[in-house]
Amino acid sequence: RTKEQDERFRRSLEGILYLYMHPQITVWQQTTFPSSGFVPTGRNAMGYMQRGWTFTEFSVSTLVKDSGKVFDLGRLGDDASLRQTLVEKLHPSFPLYSALEEQCSVGTKRFPCLPENFNHKVENLSFSNGRDDRQLVQALYKASFESLFRNAEFLSYDQLDWSDEDGKDFVAVLKKGHASNLRRLELPRNRLGLRFCQSLDSAVLANTELQELVLSGNPLGNDGVAALSANVILKLESVDMENVGLASLGCQAFMDNAVLADNSFLDQSRLKILRLGNNHLGDDGIRVLVPILFNVETVELKNVGMTELGCSTLSSAFLRTKRDVRLRDLT
């Protein structure tokens, strides 16, 4: 390419990558070809993730999109039963688009790749224009990453099978200040546990504007919740920990650790909304959490194993403090 052509090419790529990375645009990928269909020859026959441009498009498209915005047609593959299932659903009451979404959703292990990690990965990938294209995508990816994360106020990584290590890596991104404007973070229905909770410290708040945190559906357990820093949880405005395997022992451990860290932690609480449904708190757990519960404005306690004794404990506490607290899903 001439110098002028390179400049035009760069400008067009910036526009194309914007389409891939926009959080409201759905991306469909064709990562594999069925063996019975057309298979390209030569350099284009290399795998989707071994080719520089397609890997770049994938990486950019999975930076900040939620799990319902990226789909892989390659997941249809050569599985006859899978294709038959899709065909059976193609009738007027079940639109084609919905059937494809169900089969092709990319809902696992998507993690925002840091620019330095991206640069390392593309060094071994194939580009049609070799070194020049490699340097170009490295620069474009870095600019895309910094722009998206710097401006992001809301990030959602739902049901992506993230482990503790994935969660810790993501927290490290936040601590580096890459998402300095982040206000709401959703990480529901992953596999986050103790080690992730231990990594979620005050440095996250120092480098973001985080106010709302969703951890519902993760196996945090008693140990994980106990490891959460009260200096983080109580300085947020909204926390969702529904169905995280929390019981009364975890409630007690969290409160004990909070008191040890700062005896005046309740006086500094900014928490307004707390969702703890579908955890087996029982009456004992409710009793332990009363100091926190009557400091918030909205508490959701659906299916927490509370009896009349627990209800009486809450009622007495709220009457004593004369606070206006909204109790939702109290079953």
For each residue, the residues with C-beta under 8 A, 3 or more apart:
1: 5 6 9 129
2: 5 6
3: 6 7
4: 7 8
5: 1 2 8 9
6: 1 2 3 9 10 132
7: 3 4 10 11
8: 4 5 11 12
9: 1 5 6 12 13
10: 6 7 13 14 136 140
11: 7 8 14 15
12: 8 9 15 16
13: 9 10 16 17 136 140
14: 10 11 17 18 140
15: 11 12 18 19
16: 12 13 19 20
17: 13 14 20 21 56 57 60 140 144
18: 14 15 21 22
19: 15 16 22 25
20: 16 17 25 27 57 60 61
21: 17 18 60 61 63 64 144 148
22: 18 19 25
23: 64 65 66 69
24: 69
25: 19 20 22 69
26: 69 70 71
27: 20 57 61 65 69 70 71
28: 71 72 73 104
29: 48 54 57 58 61 70 71 72 73 74 106
30: 33 48 72 73 74
31: 47 48 49 54 72 73 74 75
32: 47 48 74 77
33: 30 37 38 39 40 74
34: 37 76 77 78
35: 39 78
36: 78
37: 33 34
38: 33
39: 33 35 45
40: 33 44 45
41: 44 45
42: 45
43: 46 126 128
44: 40 41 51
45: 39 40 41 42
46: 43 50 51 126
47: 31 32 50 51
48: 29 30 31 32 51 54 55 58 74
49: 31 54 55 58
50: 46 47 55 125 126
51: 44 46 47 48 54 55 125 126 127
52: 55 56 122 125 126 127 133 134 137
53: 56 57 127 128 133 137
54: 29 31 48 49 51 57 58
55: 48 49 50 51 52 58 59 121 122 125
56: 17 52 53 59 60 122 137 140 141
57: 17 20 27 29 53 54 60 61
58: 29 48 49 54 55 61 62
59: 55 56 62 63 113 118 141
60: 17 20 21 56 57 63 141 144
61: 20 21 27 29 57 58 65 70
62: 58 59 65 70 106 110 111 112
63: 21 59 60 112 144 145 148 149
64: 21 23 112 148 149 152 155
65: 23 27 61 62 69 70
66: 23 69 156 157 158 186
67: 70 105 106 107 110 156 157 158 159 160
68: 101 105
69: 23 24 25 26 27 65 66
70: 26 27 29 61 62 65 67 105 106 110
71: 26 27 28 29 100 101 104 105 106
72: 28 29 30 31 75 104 106
73: 28 29 30 31 76 100 104
74: 29 30 31 32 33 48 77
75: 31 72 82 103 104 106
76: 34 73 79 82 83 86 103 104
77: 32 34 74 82
78: 34 35 36
79: 76 82 83
80: 83 84
81: 84 85
82: 75 76 77 79 85 86 103
83: 76 79 80 86 87
84: 80 81 87 88
85: 81 82 88 89 103
86: 76 82 83 89 90 99 100 103
87: 83 84 90
88: 84 85 91
89: 85 86 94 98 99 102
90: 86 87 94 96 99
91: 88 94
92:
93:
94: 89 90 91 98 99
95: 98 99
96: 90 99 100
97: 100 101
98: 89 94 95 101 102
99: 86 89 90 94 95 96 102 103
100: 71 73 86 96 97 103 104
101: 68 71 97 98 104 105
102: 89 98 99 105
103: 75 76 82 85 86 99 100
104: 28 71 72 73 75 76 100 101
105: 67 68 70 71 101 102
106: 29 62 67 70 71 72 75 110
107: 67 110 159 160 161
108: 160 161
109: 160 161 162 166
110: 62 67 70 106 107 157 160
111: 62 160 162 166 169 170
112: 62 63 64 145 149 170 173
113: 59 117 118 121 145
114: 117 118 145 173
115: 118 119 138 141 142 145 146
116: 119 120
117: 113 114 120 121
118: 59 113 114 115 121 122 138 141 142 145
119: 115 116 122 123 138 142
120: 116 117 123
121: 55 113 117 118 124 125
122: 52 55 56 118 119 125 134 137 138
123: 119 120 134
124: 121
125: 50 51 52 55 121 122 134
126: 43 46 50 51 52
127: 51 52 53 130 131 133 134 137
128: 43 53 133
129: 1 132 133
130: 127 133 134
131: 127 134 135
132: 6 129 135 136
133: 52 53 127 128 129 130 136 137
134: 52 122 123 125 127 130 131 137 138
135: 131 132 138 139
136: 10 13 132 133 139 140
137: 52 53 56 122 127 133 134 140 141
138: 115 118 119 122 134 135 141 142
139: 135 136 142 143
140: 10 13 14 17 56 136 137 143 144
141: 56 59 60 115 118 137 138 144 145
142: 115 118 119 138 139 145 146
143: 139 140 146 147
144: 17 21 60 63 140 141 147 148
145: 63 112 113 114 115 118 141 142 148 149 178
146: 115 142 143 149 150 178
147: 143 144 150 151
148: 21 63 64 144 145 151 152
149: 63 64 112 145 146 152 173 178 179
150: 146 147 178 179 180 181
151: 147 148 181
152: 64 148 149 155 179 181 182
153: 181 182 183 184 209
154: 182 183 184 185 186
155: 64 152 179 182 184 185 186
156: 66 67 185 186
157: 66 67 110 160 162 170 186 187 190
158: 66 67 186 187 188 189
159: 67 107 188 189 190 217
160: 67 107 108 109 110 111 157 166 190
161: 107 108 109 190 191
162: 109 111 157 166 167 170 187 190 191 192
163: 166 167 190 191 192
164: 167 168 191 192 193 194 195 196
165: 168 169 195
166: 109 111 160 162 163 169 170 190
167: 162 163 164 170 171 187 190 192 195 196 199
168: 164 165 171 172 195 196 199
169: 111 165 166 172 173
170: 111 112 157 162 166 167 173 174 187
171: 167 168 174 175 196 199 200 204
172: 168 169 175 176 199
173: 112 114 149 169 170 176 178 179
174: 170 171 177 178 179 182 204 207 208 210
175: 171 172 203 204 207
176: 172 173 207
177: 174 180 207 208
178: 145 146 149 150 173 174
179: 149 150 152 155 173 174 182 207 208
180: 150 177 207 208 209
181: 150 151 152 153 208 209
182: 152 153 154 155 174 179 185 208 209 210
183: 153 154 208 209 210 211 212
184: 153 154 155 210 211 212 213 214
185: 154 155 156 182 210 212 213 214
186: 66 154 155 156 157 158 214
187: 157 158 162 167 170 190 192 213 214 215 218
188: 158 159 214 215 216 217 218 240
189: 158 159 216 217 218
190: 157 159 160 161 162 163 166 167 187 217 218
191: 161 162 163 164 218 219
192: 162 163 164 167 187 196 197 215 218 219 220 224
193: 164 196 197 218 219 220 221 223 224
194: 164 197 198 220 221 223 224 227
195: 164 165 167 168 198 199
196: 164 167 168 171 192 193 199 200 218 224
197: 192 193 194 200 220 224 225 227 228
198: 194 195 201 227
199: 167 168 171 172 195 196
200: 171 196 197 204 228 229 232
201: 198 204 229 231 232
202: 205 206 229 231 232
203: 175 206 207
204: 171 174 175 200 201 207 208 210 232
205: 202 208 210 231 232 235
206: 202 203
207: 174 175 176 177 179 180 203 204
208: 174 177 179 180 181 182 183 204 205
209: 153 180 181 182 183
210: 174 182 183 184 185 204 205 213 236
211: 183 184 236 237 238
212: 183 184 185 236 237 238 239
213: 184 185 187 210 233 236 238 239 240
214: 184 185 186 187 188 240
215: 187 188 192 218 220 239 240 241 244
216: 188 189 240 241 242 243 244 275
217: 159 188 189 190 242 243 244
218: 187 188 189 190 191 192 193 196 215 224 244
219: 191 192 193 224 244 245
220: 192 193 194 197 215 224 225 228 241 244 245 246
221: 193 194 224 225 244 245 246 250
222: 225 226 245 246 247 249 250 253
223: 193 194 226 227 250 253
224: 192 193 194 196 197 218 219 220 221 227 228 244 245 250
225: 197 220 221 222 228 241 244 246 250 251 253 254
226: 222 223 250 253 254 257
227: 194 197 198 223 224 257
228: 197 200 220 224 225 232 233 254
229: 200 201 202 232 233 261
230: 233 234 254 257 258 261 262 265
231: 201 202 205 234 235 261 262 265
232: 200 201 202 204 205 228 229 235 236
233: 213 228 229 230 236 239 271
234: 230 231 258 265 266 268 269 270 271 292
235: 205 231 232 268 269 270 271
236: 210 211 212 213 232 233 239 270 271
237: 211 212 270 271 272 273
238: 211 212 213 271 272 273 274
239: 212 213 215 233 236 271 273 274 275
240: 188 213 214 215 216 275
241: 215 216 220 225 244 246 274 275 276 279
242: 216 217 275 276 277 278 279 300 302
243: 216 217 277 278 279
244: 215 216 217 218 219 220 221 224 225 241 279
245: 219 220 221 222 224 279
246: 220 221 222 225 241 250 251 276 279 280 281 285
247: 222 250 251 279 280 281 282 285
248: 251 252 280 281 282 284 285 288
249: 222 252 253
250: 221 222 223 224 225 226 246 247 253 254 285
251: 225 246 247 248 254 255 281 284 285 288 289
252: 248 249 255 256 284 285 288
253: 222 223 225 226 249 250 256 257
254: 225 226 228 230 250 251 257 258
255: 251 252 258 259 288 289 291 292
256: 252 253 259 260
257: 226 227 230 253 254 260 261
258: 230 234 254 255 261 262 265
259: 255 256 262 263 265
260: 256 257
261: 229 230 231 257 258 265
262: 230 231 258 259 265 268
263: 259
264: 267 268
265: 230 231 234 258 259 261 262 268 269
266: 234 269 291 292 295
267: 264
268: 234 235 262 264 265
269: 234 235 265 266 292 295 296
270: 234 235 236 237
271: 233 234 235 236 237 238 239 274 292 295 296
272: 237 238 296 297 298
273: 237 238 239 296 297 298
274: 238 239 241 271 292 293 296 298 299 300
275: 216 239 240 241 242 300
276: 241 242 246 279 281 289 299 300 301 304
277: 242 243 300 301 302 303 304 329
278: 242 243 302 303 304
279: 241 242 243 244 245 246 247 276 285 304
280: 246 247 248 285 304 305
281: 246 247 248 251 276 284 285 286 289 301 304 305 306
282: 247 248 285 286 304 305 306 310
283: 286 287 305 306 307 309 310 313
284: 248 251 252 281 287 288
285: 246 247 248 250 251 252 279 280 281 282 288 289 304
286: 281 282 283 289 290 293 301 304 306 310 313 314
287: 283 284 290 310 313
288: 248 251 252 255 284 285
289: 251 255 276 281 285 286 292 293
290: 286 287 293 294 313 314 317
291: 255 266 294 295
292: 234 255 266 269 271 274 289 295 296
293: 274 286 289 290 296 299 314 317 325
294: 290 291 314 317 318 321 323 325
295: 266 269 271 291 292 323
296: 269 271 272 273 274 292 293 299 325
297: 272 273 324 325 326
298: 272 273 274 325 326 328
299: 274 276 293 296 325 326 327 328
300: 242 274 275 276 277 328 329
301: 276 277 281 286 304 306 327 328 329 330 331
302: 242 277 278 328 329 330 331
303: 277 278 331
304: 276 277 278 279 280 281 282 285 286 301
305: 280 281 282 283
306: 281 282 283 286 301 310 311 330
307: 283 310 311
308: 311 312
309: 283 312 313
310: 282 283 286 287 306 307 313 314
311: 306 307 308 314 315 330
312: 308 309 315 316
313: 283 286 287 290 309 310 316 317
314: 286 290 293 294 310 311 317 318 327
315: 311 312 318 319
316: 312 313 319 320
317: 290 293 294 313 314 320 321
318: 294 314 315 321 322 323 325
319: 315 316 322
320: 316 317
321: 294 317 318
322: 318 319
323: 294 295 318
324: 297
325: 293 294 296 297 298 299 318
326: 297 298 299
327: 299 301 314 330
328: 298 299 300 301 302
329: 277 300 301 302
330: 301 302 306 311 327
331: 301 302 303
